[in-house]
Every structure is written in C-alpha cells, then in structure tokens.
C-alpha cells in the first residue's frame, strides 16, 4: 500500500522544515515546496537523500501543479517576521491571498485535506487578554504590519469559504510565538535577535520599556499541536502556543543569564502597532486535541542556544537576506 502523500509549502523555512521531518518520521511521502525568498535549503539538506522526500522550488502565488495523488496539504509559505514583510510587503500579501487560493484549489482538485498556518497577529494589538479564538482582533489594516496581519485574516476567510462552499476539508492553526533550532538569527524577532546580540558581544536591544509580553512555544510542541489538529475533525481556528507569558525586558535578562554575556540592555522606540500583549488561550486545543506544551522555556532555550552557538562566526554575523524590490 502506497504511503500517504503530503505537500508542505514553505518547506525550507523554520517551521516547514520541522514539519517535513515529522511527516517523514511518521511514514509519509513528503513534497516540499519553497521559493527560497526567506527559506534556506540547509534546513532540509538532510532530507534530499531520502526517497520519501522531493523538493520543488516554486512560488505558490503562481499556479501549483503536483502530479499524482495528494492526501494532505500544509500551507506554511509566508514571510513571518517584521524584517521580512516590511521589505517585501506585496509578496507577503500575495502569498497570503493568491498562494492560499492556489493551495485551496489544489486541495479541491486532489480531494486533499488542507491545514493553513495562520497567526496570533490576526488579533493585532489585542484588547482581550489572553487571546481566545472567538476574539475578532484589533488590527490596523493600513499600518506597517497590516500587510501581514490582513494577509492572514484573508487567508482564514478564504479557507472557510472553500470549506463551506466547496466542502473542502480544512484546518486553521493560529500560531503564537515559537522558537527552536533553524530559526534565522537575524530575522528581527526577539529571541534570535537577543541570542545573536549576546553571541556577538553586542548590547541587547529592547523596544519601548520592555513591558510588552510574549509567550514562547518550543518548536517540537508546536509541531505536535499542528499534527494533532490536521488529523482532528475541527474546521475552525485553533490557537497553538505556550501560555507561559513573559515581558520582553525579563526575557532579555533571561538571555543574558543563559549566555553568560556581560552586555547591557539598551532601549529603542517601540515600533508602530507593536502588540503590547501576547498570550494564547489554549482551552480549545486542550479540549479538542488533548494538547498542551510539554517543554518549558528553560529547556527549550537551552536547546536553541546550543544550536545558535554551533553556528560559524560568518553565520552569526550574516545580515538578513536583501530582497529584490519588485513592482508586482
């Protein structure tokens, strides 16, 4: 009997690569797809020797063709950090809209179940705390973060439209802050930024007064939640994240202690529309998926720090990718 076959878009990214590992481990044939605008082939290089894995360099904002049967699609193609979507705003909107439309059309044609990766950013700068799935959010559609926030909100809307109108089997995961090996060190997010600064001997940059909060979920826990959601019977959005909330100032101090660095903390102005609080209400994930995060922040940070410490000096100092500014 042939293996179940899954397409993972954004496969060369941080989360996509870990999902490829999980599905390969569990006996699936995996098709990875990525245009490599933010992804990196080194994240999946260990998979190329496997007969169960194939890779296509392709932009999902263009028509997607996959020959043969397809059982599942996981749509994780998207820039996911401010440094990315502020540089490539049009592509960010296109992958959330056209890319999602193409993936849903493929799911319809193949009679495949599809899970789309949404985000806690659909809640914007929340007026409800912690954030639960029935909260509609507080988003500025014309602010600098709007290209990402609204792309993901549209993504959820078109996914539910395909579910209701075409009866496509859909799942929606709202991902809160996550971390672990293979994160891009200079992607603009707090955790890799702090660790990178500490390893380079630089002062740690905190924006605002550091009172804004985040809730960090280790990647293995996140992948387990996504996996359980895919095989559940629930079509509406589900939060997956770790509710252990911490201020960014306290988090910077944790990183200084972890790395043994002697750097100080410096403060810069808070970016426009930066969320003041992030904490998932995971009641639905507990009830529907029997899922809770198992890896606490101390253990997860230790693993992540070990990964970053293993990088070469060239990788530690490498600047983020410079994206071509396109007109389309």
ABEGO torsion letter per residue (X at the ends): XBBBBBBBBGAABAAAAAAAAAAAAAGBBBBBBBAGAABBAAAAAAAAABAABBBBBBBAABBBBBBEBBABBBBABEBABAAAAAABAAAAAAAAAAAAAAAAAAAAAAGBBBBBBBBAAAAEBBABOBBBAABAEBBBAABAAAAAAAAAAAAAAAAAAAAAAAGBBBBBBBBBBBBEBGBBAAAGBAAAAAAAAAAAGBBBBBBEAGABBBBBBBAAAAAAAAAAAAABABABBBBBBBABBBBAAAAAAAAAAAAGBABBBBBBBBBBGBBABBBBBAAAAAAAAGBBBABBAAAAAAAAAAAAAABBAAAAABBBBBBBBBAX
